Amino acid sequence: MNVLFPLVLSALFAQAADLPTCAGAHTLRPAAATREWSDFPAQAPARLECTLASATAAGTLTLRQSDVKRQDWEVSVNGHKLGRLLADEHTQVAVFSLPANLTAPAVLIIATASPAVLRDDIRIDQIATHSLPADQWQSQSTLDIEVTNRMPVRITLTDADGTLLPHGLKTAEGIAARTGMIYTATGSLRIPVPAGRRYTVWATRGFEYSAAKAIVTAKPGATHKVRLTLNHEVQIPNGWTSGDTHLHTLERSGHGDSTVAERILSVAGEGLAWAVSTEHNRTSNFDTVPNQWFRAIPGMEITTAKGHFNAFPWPLDKPVPDVRTYAWTASLTPDMAVIWNHPRDVHSGYRPFDPSHYNGATGEGHDYPGNALEVVNSGAMYSHPLQLAEDWMRLLKAGRQFAAIGSSDSHTVATFLAGQARTYVKGDDVAAAIRKGDTAVSYGLAAFLEQRGDGRVIASVYGPSWSRVRQLRVYADGDLIETRDIRPQRSAGLQWQGQIKARPAKFLVVIATGSDNPPFWPISRPYQPVSPDWQPMTLGISPALRILERKE
């Protein structure tokens, strides 16, 4: 043994000496997988294996990750499993604790645990080691943050490039903490952070509020006071309120990472007026909502082999229907809103809007029992962001009466933000408004149509100061009849209003679009592989204004 050990150790050093250092940027792709994104190289290795220049036993490893979708990217050093990359496509710094018995040379390996079941092109860079243990490294300095409005808000920590940065705060009562993002019930936080970094501290409260920021260089042992104020910039008149019709939790759906308490806090922190609990084949509502932050509505995501449908209000004592046959529709009642969810997604091997059983030109081919359709699902966007909106208009043209719905489909605290896509309804009864079609969809903008007494049709576009309308599309019976470039008249609130030259039609729709993508409001990659010309897009989709056909 005494002779063999030096030989084995020298062989290990020789092997490590042949490996590259971990410096620079690395792209990875699971073994046997085809390219996921057009902006990645045609060929990419399935694993990263490199040497860490100065790893310290019981120290800290940090790296920056981007575009990570799979949950099985394992990180190890010298055979010690440190954990996994976070399944979150947003660019962020991940933190891992190095083992106490680490010996040189330190070889880092990042690889998936299984072959390519799910395509996933990822980027890794800024790999570094630190001598302090992770808890100490993340707590060298303190940000003392107070949002003067004293209400539920989200705090986002980024660098100048928009990378989400680590901190040492843990989830607790009134706090939901993830890398670079923290919801707080009161607007006040003391956040331990690593020293030496330059932080951009953002305070936000969803679509209707401004974004306040401060830039702080965290010094060792220092406490940095940050005072921020938010303004309620978007106040849509005539009794419209916004909410999210599609929300989940880990405790009740079995996947994601948001507890019920964290979901309540995230809904409040994004400034929603109402929210629907929609767990899979389970009746649920949010627990007691503190201080009446928002109205909680009980619901269910009826999850079948041929589509997912949100139905609410669903009484808590009402039985869950048998979803194995189409007989589940008998459980629906006339007072419910019933929403067809993400109809272009594949679940259980079935895509509702597949050409084999759905005519995309006419909107015919699926006997659907509901009264609404998701036209924006911010947890499952597409390379063509208007695809579901166009599907919705084809259904209207075919005589089907569906309200337009925007939702987040969020199962997580930070990966997909609650209320990033949201629905505006007119009136106090959310389900009744949806059944009537009195809805508008917001994904960074909000658009509305009205026909005035003199016959003029007026379009109005609202947005906060951090999201600007750039273009307006006008549709008559689903046909694009006008595209108008817009220069906002104001930076916040009612950004643009004008008359639409509408031709005689059964219905009109306007879609406002923008291109702003601030770091505190990250737009996720499309659900489908991105096309070369894809760009993040903000949307505001109006209700379908039905006008009488007029004689010239």
C-alpha distance (Angstrom), angle and dihedral (degrees) to the residues before:
residue distance angle dihedral
M1 . . .
N2 3.76 . .
V3 3.80 89.6 .
L4 3.79 97.3 42.3
F5 3.81 98.2 49.7
P6 3.84 97.1 64.7
L7 3.79 89.4 48.2
V8 3.79 92.9 52.4
L9 3.81 91.5 45.1
S10 3.79 92.5 49.9
A11 3.80 89.7 49.9
L12 3.81 89.4 53.2
F13 3.80 91.2 51.3
A14 3.80 90.4 48.5
Q15 3.80 91.3 51.1
A16 3.79 92.1 48.2
A17 3.78 91.1 47.7
D18 3.80 88.5 60.0
L19 3.82 91.8 56.1
P20 3.80 123.4 89.0
T21 3.78 120.1 -114.6
C22 3.79 118.0 -101.7
A23 3.80 93.6 -112.2
G24 3.79 120.3 122.8
A25 3.80 132.9 23.7
H26 3.79 126.0 -45.3
T27 3.82 131.9 -165.2
L28 3.80 119.0 -158.6
R29 3.80 135.9 -171.4
P30 3.83 127.9 -176.7
A31 3.78 115.9 -101.4
A32 3.81 114.6 -80.9
A33 3.80 92.2 5.3
T34 3.78 123.6 137.5
R35 3.78 119.3 -128.0
E36 3.78 112.5 -75.9
W37 3.82 101.5 -166.9
S38 3.78 129.1 36.8
D39 3.82 92.0 -138.4
F40 3.83 92.3 62.3
P41 3.82 123.1 84.5
A42 3.80 118.5 -89.8
Q43 3.80 90.3 -117.9
A44 3.82 125.9 39.1
P45 3.82 132.6 164.5
A46 3.79 121.6 -108.4
R47 3.79 93.9 -132.8
L48 3.75 142.5 26.2
E49 3.81 116.2 -134.6
C50 3.79 116.8 174.2
T51 3.80 143.0 136.8
L52 3.78 123.9 -99.5
A53 3.78 109.4 -133.8
S54 3.80 100.0 -144.8
A55 3.79 111.6 7.3
T56 3.81 115.0 168.2
A57 3.81 125.6 -152.0
A58 3.85 109.8 -104.9
G59 3.80 88.5 7.7
T60 3.80 130.0 121.2
L61 3.78 134.8 -89.9
T62 3.81 119.6 -157.5
L63 3.78 130.8 -177.8
R64 3.76 137.9 166.3
Q65 3.81 116.1 -118.0
S66 3.80 129.7 -168.1
D67 3.81 135.9 -177.0
V68 3.81 95.2 8.4
K69 3.80 112.2 162.9
R70 3.81 106.2 154.5
Q71 3.78 120.3 80.0
D72 3.82 96.8 -144.8
W73 3.80 104.6 69.4
E74 3.82 98.2 128.1
V75 3.80 123.0 -156.3
S76 3.81 118.4 -154.9
V77 3.80 138.6 164.0
N78 3.81 119.8 -155.4
G79 3.79 89.3 -16.9
H80 3.83 94.1 -51.3
K81 3.82 110.0 125.8
L82 3.80 107.9 -133.0
G83 3.80 97.4 179.6
R84 3.78 138.3 -89.3
L85 3.76 136.4 -67.1
L86 3.78 112.3 -99.0
A87 3.80 112.2 -100.1
D88 3.80 92.7 -124.2
E89 3.80 124.2 115.5
H90 3.81 93.5 -150.5
T91 3.81 115.3 105.0
Q92 3.79 109.5 -105.0
V93 3.79 144.5 147.4
A94 3.82 113.8 -103.8
V95 3.81 121.6 -154.8
F96 3.84 127.0 -150.6
S97 3.81 132.7 178.6
L98 3.79 115.5 -124.8
P99 3.84 116.8 -135.6
A100 3.81 120.5 -97.5
N101 3.82 91.4 -128.1
L102 3.80 95.4 52.0
T103 3.80 114.0 145.4
A104 3.77 131.7 -171.6
P105 2.93 134.0 -63.8
A106 3.82 95.4 49.0
V107 3.81 111.5 -156.3
L108 3.80 116.9 -165.9
I109 3.81 118.9 -153.8
I110 3.81 125.4 -174.4
A111 3.81 115.9 -178.4
T112 3.78 141.9 136.0
A113 3.77 118.6 -97.9
S114 3.81 94.3 -133.1
P115 3.82 140.5 25.6
A116 3.77 123.5 -83.8
V117 3.78 105.8 -60.5
L118 3.79 88.6 139.8
R119 3.80 122.1 29.2
D120 3.77 113.4 -124.0
D121 3.81 127.1 169.4
I122 3.81 108.6 -168.9
R123 3.80 138.5 178.6
I124 3.80 127.0 -143.3
D125 3.82 125.2 -174.4
Q126 3.80 143.2 136.6
I127 3.82 91.4 58.2
A128 3.81 109.0 179.9
T129 3.81 141.4 159.3
H130 3.79 129.5 -142.5
S131 3.80 129.7 -161.6
L132 3.82 96.3 -134.8
P133 3.82 122.3 81.9
A134 3.80 112.7 -100.8
D135 3.81 96.6 -104.1
Q136 3.80 91.4 51.0
W137 3.80 94.2 41.7
Q138 3.82 90.7 54.1
S139 3.82 92.7 48.3
Q140 3.80 105.3 51.9
S141 3.79 94.6 110.3
T142 3.83 137.0 21.3
L143 3.79 134.1 -133.4
D144 3.82 110.3 -155.3
I145 3.81 101.7 -160.4
E146 3.77 127.6 -173.8
V147 3.79 124.4 175.9
T148 3.78 102.0 -158.6
N149 3.82 93.6 -145.2
R150 3.84 88.2 71.5
M151 3.80 97.2 -146.7
P152 3.82 136.3 112.4
V153 3.81 109.5 -62.4
R154 3.79 140.7 155.3
I155 3.80 121.3 -113.4
T156 3.81 115.8 -156.5
L157 3.81 124.1 -167.5
T158 3.81 117.7 -158.4
D159 3.77 140.8 153.5
A160 3.80 123.3 -121.6
D161 3.83 90.1 -82.0
G162 3.80 93.7 53.9
T163 3.82 95.6 -105.6
L164 3.81 112.4 153.4
L165 3.81 107.8 -117.6
P166 3.81 131.0 -145.6
H167 3.79 125.9 -111.6
G168 3.79 137.5 175.2
L169 3.82 100.2 -117.7
K170 3.80 117.7 120.1
T171 3.80 129.7 -154.3
A172 3.80 111.5 -91.9
E173 3.80 138.5 148.7
G174 3.80 107.2 -41.4
I175 3.83 92.0 6.9
A176 3.82 130.3 91.7
A177 3.81 108.6 -175.3
R178 3.80 131.2 -170.7
T179 3.81 133.2 153.2
G180 3.79 106.7 -57.2
M181 3.82 94.4 -10.6
I182 3.80 132.0 82.4
Y183 3.81 129.2 172.5
T184 3.79 114.3 -152.8
A185 3.79 126.9 -168.3
T186 3.80 94.6 -149.1
G187 3.80 105.6 30.8
S188 3.82 90.4 -115.3
L189 3.82 123.7 108.2
R190 3.77 141.5 158.8
I191 3.79 105.4 -152.1
P192 3.82 121.2 -169.7
V193 3.81 110.0 -144.3
P194 3.82 139.2 174.0
A195 3.78 114.9 -88.7
G196 3.77 125.1 -116.4
R197 3.80 97.6 37.9
R198 3.77 126.1 115.8
Y199 3.79 107.8 -131.1
T200 3.76 130.3 -161.0
V201 3.79 104.4 -153.2
W202 3.81 113.5 -156.9
A203 3.81 127.2 -169.7
T204 3.82 116.1 -164.2
R205 3.80 140.6 160.9
G206 3.77 105.5 -165.3
F207 3.77 133.1 -87.1
E208 3.80 100.0 -31.1
Y209 3.81 97.9 53.5
S210 3.77 136.8 71.6
A211 3.79 122.8 -110.9
A212 3.79 117.0 -117.3
K213 3.79 121.2 -163.7
A214 3.78 143.6 -178.7
I215 3.81 130.5 -173.0
V216 3.79 116.7 -136.8
T217 3.80 132.6 176.4
A218 3.80 104.9 -148.9
K219 3.82 110.9 -133.3
P220 3.82 123.1 -161.5
G221 3.79 112.1 -90.4
A222 3.80 93.4 -0.1
T223 3.81 129.9 126.6
H224 3.79 111.7 -145.1
K225 3.80 117.2 -158.7
V226 3.80 115.0 -142.6
R227 3.82 120.3 -173.9
L228 3.82 118.5 -172.6
T229 3.81 135.7 174.4
L230 3.80 129.0 -158.5
N231 3.80 127.3 -152.8
H232 3.81 125.2 -149.4
E233 3.80 94.4 -126.7
V234 3.82 103.3 165.2
Q235 3.79 113.8 58.3
I236 3.78 109.3 163.2
P237 3.84 111.6 -158.7
N238 3.80 132.4 -135.2
G239 3.79 99.9 51.9
W240 3.81 101.9 -63.6
T241 3.82 115.6 155.0
S242 3.80 129.8 -177.5
G243 3.78 132.0 -132.1
D244 3.79 145.5 151.4
T245 3.81 119.0 -106.6
H246 3.82 96.6 -170.5
L247 3.82 120.1 55.5
H248 3.81 134.4 144.9
T249 3.79 140.9 -177.4
L250 3.80 133.3 -151.3
E251 3.80 91.6 -124.8
R252 3.79 93.5 58.1
S253 3.81 106.2 26.2
G254 3.81 98.7 38.5
H255 3.78 96.7 -128.2
G256 3.78 138.7 67.2
D257 3.81 121.7 44.6
S258 3.81 108.9 -99.2
T259 3.78 120.0 113.5
V260 3.80 118.3 -150.0
A261 3.81 90.3 -105.8
E262 3.82 90.7 50.8
R263 3.80 91.4 48.4
I264 3.79 91.4 53.1
L265 3.80 89.9 50.0
S266 3.81 93.6 47.2
V267 3.82 92.4 50.1
A268 3.80 89.9 50.9
G269 3.80 92.5 43.8
E270 3.82 91.1 55.1
G271 3.81 92.0 54.1
L272 3.82 99.0 -115.9
A273 3.80 118.6 162.4
W274 3.81 95.2 -153.5
A275 3.80 138.2 9.2
V276 3.80 136.4 -168.3
S277 3.81 123.2 -140.2
T278 3.81 106.3 -138.9
E279 3.79 112.1 174.7
H280 3.80 120.4 170.1
N281 3.82 110.8 -84.8
R282 3.79 90.7 -27.4
T283 3.77 129.0 109.9
S284 3.79 109.5 -129.2
N285 3.75 147.2 149.6
F286 3.77 132.5 -169.8
D287 3.77 115.2 -89.2
T288 3.78 120.4 -112.1
V289 3.80 108.0 -37.9
P290 3.82 110.2 -139.4
N291 3.79 119.2 -121.8
Q292 3.82 91.5 -4.4
W293 3.79 90.3 -78.2
F294 3.81 91.2 167.3
R295 3.79 141.1 -14.8
A296 3.82 112.4 -90.8
I297 3.82 116.2 -146.0
P298 3.83 122.0 -165.9
G299 3.77 115.4 -129.6
M300 3.77 146.8 141.2
E301 3.79 138.5 -134.1
I302 3.79 102.0 -131.3
T303 3.79 98.9 -146.9
T304 3.80 113.4 -161.7
A305 3.78 136.1 164.1
K306 3.80 88.7 -104.3
G307 3.78 104.6 44.8
H308 3.79 144.8 -32.3
F309 3.80 120.9 -102.7
N310 3.81 130.4 -173.2
A311 3.79 113.7 -145.9
F312 3.80 126.4 -175.0
P313 2.92 154.5 -146.0
W314 3.80 86.7 29.6
P315 3.82 111.1 175.2
L316 3.79 112.0 -123.6
D317 3.80 91.2 -127.3
K318 3.81 93.9 50.0
P319 3.85 112.1 108.0
V320 3.78 121.3 -112.6
P321 3.83 108.6 -107.5
D322 3.78 123.9 -119.9
V323 3.81 101.2 -100.0
R324 3.81 95.3 -171.9
T325 3.80 91.3 89.4
Y326 3.78 135.7 29.2
A327 3.80 88.3 -102.3
W328 3.82 88.7 94.0
T329 3.79 87.6 85.7
A330 3.82 89.0 72.8
S331 3.83 87.6 71.3
L332 3.80 91.9 63.6
T333 3.79 117.4 101.5
P334 3.82 130.0 -156.2
D335 3.80 92.7 -110.6
M336 3.81 93.7 60.3
A337 3.78 130.9 99.3
V338 3.81 106.5 -137.1
I339 3.80 115.0 -166.1
W340 3.79 127.6 -166.2
N341 3.80 103.9 -137.2
H342 3.83 127.7 -144.4
P343 3.83 94.4 -28.7
R344 3.80 93.9 -174.0
D345 3.82 94.4 55.5
V346 3.78 121.0 100.0
H347 3.81 115.3 -124.9
S348 3.81 124.5 166.6
G349 3.80 87.4 -1.0
Y350 3.81 92.5 -60.5
R351 3.81 130.5 112.6
P352 3.84 113.0 -169.3
F353 3.81 92.8 -152.1
D354 3.79 95.7 46.1
P355 3.84 113.4 138.5
S356 3.81 90.2 -124.8
H357 3.81 90.0 74.0
Y358 3.80 105.8 7.6
N359 3.79 129.0 67.6
G360 3.80 105.3 -144.6
A361 3.80 92.3 -169.7
T362 3.80 95.8 57.5
G363 3.80 102.7 21.5
E364 3.80 90.2 -123.9
G365 3.77 131.8 129.2
H366 3.80 107.8 68.7
D367 3.78 125.3 82.6
Y368 3.79 99.9 -143.7
P369 3.82 120.7 -179.5
G370 3.79 100.1 -157.3
N371 3.78 141.0 90.0
A372 3.82 104.0 -135.8
L373 3.80 142.2 46.5
E374 3.80 131.9 -154.7
V375 3.81 105.2 -117.8
V376 3.82 93.4 171.7
N377 3.79 123.0 29.8
S378 3.81 106.5 174.3
G379 3.81 90.3 -162.7
A380 3.82 90.9 58.8
M381 3.79 111.6 30.6
Y382 3.80 124.3 164.9
S383 3.77 137.8 -134.7
H384 3.79 85.4 -108.9
P385 3.83 100.2 49.5
L386 3.82 94.0 -166.4
Q387 3.79 95.8 52.6
L388 3.80 97.0 103.9
A389 3.81 91.4 42.9
E390 3.80 88.7 55.3
D391 3.82 89.8 48.1
W392 3.80 88.9 52.2
M393 3.80 92.3 51.9
R394 3.81 91.5 49.3
L395 3.80 88.7 53.9
L396 3.81 90.1 50.7
K397 3.78 90.0 49.3
A398 3.81 89.5 51.8
G399 3.81 88.7 56.4
R400 3.81 98.7 -101.1
Q401 3.80 114.2 138.2
F402 3.80 110.0 -138.1
A403 3.79 130.4 156.2
A404 3.81 116.7 -135.9
I405 3.81 113.9 -112.9
G406 3.81 133.0 -165.7
S407 3.80 120.3 -166.4
S408 3.79 142.8 155.7
D409 3.82 101.5 -134.7
S410 3.80 83.3 -151.6
H411 3.80 121.1 -179.4
T412 3.80 93.1 165.7
V413 3.78 141.9 60.2
A414 3.80 98.6 -127.0
T415 3.83 111.9 1.4
F416 3.80 92.3 73.7
L417 3.79 114.2 15.0
A418 3.78 120.2 -131.4
G419 3.78 109.7 -114.0
Q420 3.79 96.1 9.2
A421 3.78 84.2 127.6
R422 3.78 108.3 30.2
T423 3.78 142.1 169.1
Y424 3.79 125.6 -122.8
V425 3.80 116.1 -151.6
K426 3.77 129.6 -171.9
G427 3.80 115.4 -127.5
D428 3.78 136.0 12.1
D429 3.81 98.4 -76.3
V430 3.81 104.9 76.9
A431 3.80 97.1 -172.6
A432 3.82 92.5 46.0
A433 3.81 91.7 51.0
I434 3.81 90.5 51.5
R435 3.80 92.0 48.4
K436 3.83 89.1 52.4
G437 3.80 92.8 46.3
D438 3.82 94.2 -115.7
T439 3.81 95.1 144.2
A440 3.80 140.0 115.3
V441 3.79 128.2 -167.7
S442 3.78 126.1 -132.4
Y443 3.81 128.2 -167.9
G444 3.81 99.2 160.3
L445 3.82 94.8 -36.6
A446 3.80 135.0 47.2
A447 3.82 125.8 -146.0
F448 3.80 129.9 -168.7
L449 3.80 136.3 -177.1
E450 3.78 129.3 -155.3
Q451 3.79 133.9 175.8
R452 3.79 110.5 -142.4
G453 3.76 127.7 -148.8
D454 3.79 93.1 -98.5
G455 3.82 90.2 57.7
R456 3.80 96.8 -104.8
V457 3.79 117.2 137.9
I458 3.82 112.0 -140.7
A459 3.80 126.0 -163.8
S460 3.80 120.6 -157.5
V461 3.81 125.7 -169.2
Y462 3.81 123.1 -164.2
G463 3.77 130.0 -169.1
P464 3.81 143.7 149.4
S465 3.80 122.3 -103.9
W466 3.82 90.8 -96.6
S467 3.83 95.5 56.7
R468 3.82 120.2 54.0
V469 3.78 128.8 -168.2
R470 3.81 111.4 -123.4
Q471 3.78 104.7 171.2
L472 3.80 141.6 17.6
R473 3.80 123.7 -150.8
V474 3.81 119.2 -162.7
Y475 3.82 120.7 -157.8
A476 3.80 128.7 -169.9
D477 3.80 114.4 -165.4
G478 3.79 87.5 -17.8
D479 3.82 95.6 -53.1
L480 3.80 118.1 119.4
I481 3.79 104.9 -121.7
E482 3.79 102.6 165.9
T483 3.81 139.9 18.6
R484 3.78 114.3 -166.5
D485 3.80 126.0 -173.6
I486 3.79 110.1 -139.5
R487 3.75 134.5 -155.2
P488 3.81 106.4 -161.8
Q489 3.78 114.6 -113.6
R490 3.80 90.4 -150.7
S491 3.79 134.5 20.9
A492 3.80 95.7 -129.6
G493 3.79 140.0 19.1
L494 3.80 114.0 11.7
Q495 3.80 97.3 18.6
W496 3.79 97.4 174.6
Q497 3.80 139.3 4.4
G498 3.78 129.0 175.7
Q499 3.76 147.9 140.7
I500 3.80 119.5 -83.8
K501 3.79 117.9 -142.6
A502 3.78 93.8 -135.8
R503 3.77 121.7 -172.6
P504 3.83 118.9 -143.4
A505 3.79 106.5 -73.4
K506 3.78 143.9 147.2
F507 3.79 90.5 -118.7
L508 3.80 141.4 4.1
V509 3.79 129.3 -153.1
V510 3.79 130.8 -175.3
I511 3.78 123.6 -162.4
A512 3.80 118.8 -164.0
T513 3.80 116.0 -157.9
G514 3.78 135.5 -169.2
S515 3.78 138.2 170.2
D516 3.80 105.4 -139.8
N517 3.80 115.8 130.0
P518 3.82 109.7 171.9
P519 3.82 116.9 -171.9
F520 3.80 93.5 -110.9
W521 3.83 90.9 55.1
P522 3.82 103.0 45.0
I523 3.79 116.5 -173.8
S524 3.79 109.2 -142.4
R525 3.77 125.1 -129.0
P526 3.81 114.5 -89.2
Y527 3.77 117.5 -84.2
Q528 3.78 87.6 -124.8
P529 3.85 122.4 52.6
V530 3.75 110.2 -73.2
S531 3.79 120.8 -106.6
P532 3.82 117.5 -131.4
D533 3.82 92.4 -106.5
W534 3.82 96.8 46.1
Q535 3.78 115.8 131.4
P536 3.82 128.9 175.6
M537 3.80 108.6 -93.6
T538 3.79 133.1 -164.4
L539 3.79 117.4 -149.5
G540 3.76 143.1 -161.3
I541 3.81 114.7 -175.2
S542 3.79 119.5 -168.8
P543 3.78 127.6 -142.4
A544 3.80 114.9 -93.1
L545 3.80 102.2 -94.7
R546 3.77 108.4 -151.5
I547 3.78 112.5 -150.4
L548 3.77 130.0 -178.6
E549 3.75 116.3 -105.0
R550 3.77 105.6 -104.9
K551 3.77 128.7 -150.3
E552 3.79 113.7 -126.9
